[in-house]
Amino acid sequence: MKTIFFPLLTGCMLMLSSSIKAQIQQGNVMVGGNISDMSFNLDNGGGFSMSLTPKAGWFIRNNLALGAYIDFGLTAAKGIRPSISYGVGALGRYYINDPTINVLRKTRFFGEATLGIEGFNPSAGDNTNGLGISAGPGIAYFVTPNIGLEGLIKYRGIVGFGSSPASSNLVFGLGFQIYLSREKVERELKGNAN
């Protein structure tokens, strides 16, 4: 029984995972972003906190995308100066295409790393502006063949100048990506050029 079960299970996972391979193939484009640390304080005095990170990438190989990101974070509360974080730079993302790891049919695990110019300027405490680097794992769930919802947790560090020469934190982000085929992107670009 065991000799039939494991090959059958592996074969089923390979067939079920084949529908997602097309989105992460060479030449395709991903566009989307993450929202992290979104909160609204309902107490007297209130407050608001959120971070937006738009991203775009091009798959230079199957499962490997290179691109760019922009990050903007804001924390504000009544009576205090707002805290701001920012960043712009390059990103790399690698999708793990192994059916023994991606056991759910419409999911892909990935690793993401960024390198850019970033800053963290809180309303109170030390600030740091300079070279930012981040890396961490994530998971994408494809709700349609071209749209993936994702969760991502990354270590983020900034080294440079300010009242503190370095800062670091863990970032948890939720977001989505839209995956477009190379043919569709070329068709849209040609249509806009005419």
N, C-alpha and C positions, 0 to 999 in steps of 0.2 A: 504493500500500500504506500509506504513512504517513497519508494522509488518512482512511483507514478505521480504522487501528489506534488512534490517540489518542482519537477520540470513543468508540470501543468500550470502551477501557480506562477512560475516565472514567465511562461509563455503568455498567460493572460495579462500580466502586468506590462509586458512589452507591447502587446496589442493595444491596451488601454492608454498607454502613455504616448503612443505614436501621434495622436491628434495634437499634442502640444509642441512637438518638435518643430513644426513649421514656423512658429512665432519666433524662435530663437536661432534661426538659421542665418548664415552669412548673407550680408547685404540688407537685411531687414532693419527697421528703425523702431526704437521705443521712445515714447514721449509720455511724461506723467509727472508724478511728484509724491511727496510725503507731507503729512501733517503730523506734527508731534507737539507734545506738551500743551494741548489745548485745554484751557480751564477757565471757568467763570466763577468768581467768588460771590456768593449770594449773601454774605454777611454785611453788616453795616459798614460802609466805606468801600465795599466792593473791590473788584480787581479783575484783570483779564490777562491771560497768558496764552501765547501760541507761537508756533514756528512753522513756516512754509518753506519747502525745498523743491522747486521745480527741477526736473531732470530731463535730459535728452541723450540718447546714445545710438550708436550705429554698430551693428554686429559685424566685426571684422573677420570673425570665424564663427562657426557653429558654436553656440553656447557662450561666446565671449563678446561683450559689448564695451566700447570705449565712448566717452562723451563728456558732457559738462553738467555742472549743477550751479544753482544760485540758492543761497540760504538767507532767510530773513526771520529773525525772532524778535518778539516784542512782549514785554511784561509791563503792565501799567496798573496803578492803583491810585485811588483818590488821595491827594495830599503828598505824593512822593514823585520824584523824577522818574520817568520810564527807564527800564533796562532794555538794552538793544544788543542783539547779536547779529552778525552778518558773515557772509562767506561767498566766494566765487572761485571755481577751479575745475579741475579735471576729475572724472570718475571712471572707474573700471568695475565691471560686474561679470562674474562667471557663474553660469547656471550648471548645476550638477545634473547630468543626464544619465543617472544610474537607476534602473528600476528597483534595485534592492534597497535604495535609500528613499526614493520618491514613491512610497507605497500607496499613496492616494492618487487616483487616476488623473485628477486635474491640478496637481501641485508640482512645483519645482522648488527645491532649495537652491539658494544662491549665496555667494559671498560678494560684498561690495566694499570698495576702498575709494577714498577721495584724497586729493592733495590740492591745496589752494591757499589763497589769502583769506584769513578769517579774523574775527574779532569778537570778544565777549566783554561788554561794558555794562556791568550792573549798576543800579542806582546807588547801592551801598557796597563797599568792599573793593577788592582788587580787580583791575581790568587788565586784559591781555589782548594785544593785536599783533598779528604776524603770520607765520606759517602754520596752517592747520592741516591735520592729517586725521583720518578716521578709517576704521575697518570693522566689519562685523558680518554676522550671518543674517539671512532673511529667508522668508518663504513666500512664494507667490501662488495664489489660487486663481485659476483661470475660470471666471464666471461665464465668459463666452470665448470663442477661439481667439479673439483679438484683445480682450480686456482682462487684466490680471489685478486682483486685489492683493495687497501685500502687507506683511509685518516685517519690521527690521529693527534689530538692536545693534548699536555700534558704540565702540569706544571712540571718543573724540578728544583730541589734544591740540592745544595751540601753544606755540613757542615763539617768543618775540620780545616785544617791548611793552611798556605800560607800567603800572604800579606793581605788577607781578610778572616775572619773566615767563611763566608757564601756567596753563590751566588745563584741566581735564574733566570730563564728565561722561556719563553713559546716556545715550540718546535712544529712545524708543519711538519709532515712527510707524504710522499707519498710512497707507496711500494706495495708489493705483498706477498702472502703466497701460498705455495703449500701444499695441504692437502692429506695425504697418509693414506690408510686404514691399520689397524694393520696386516691384512693378507698379504698385498703387502710388507710391511716392513719386516715381518718375512721371506717371500719367498726370498727377496733380500739378507738378512743376511745369510740365509742358503746357497744360491747360491755362495756367496763370501767366505764362510767357506770351501767349497769343493775344 
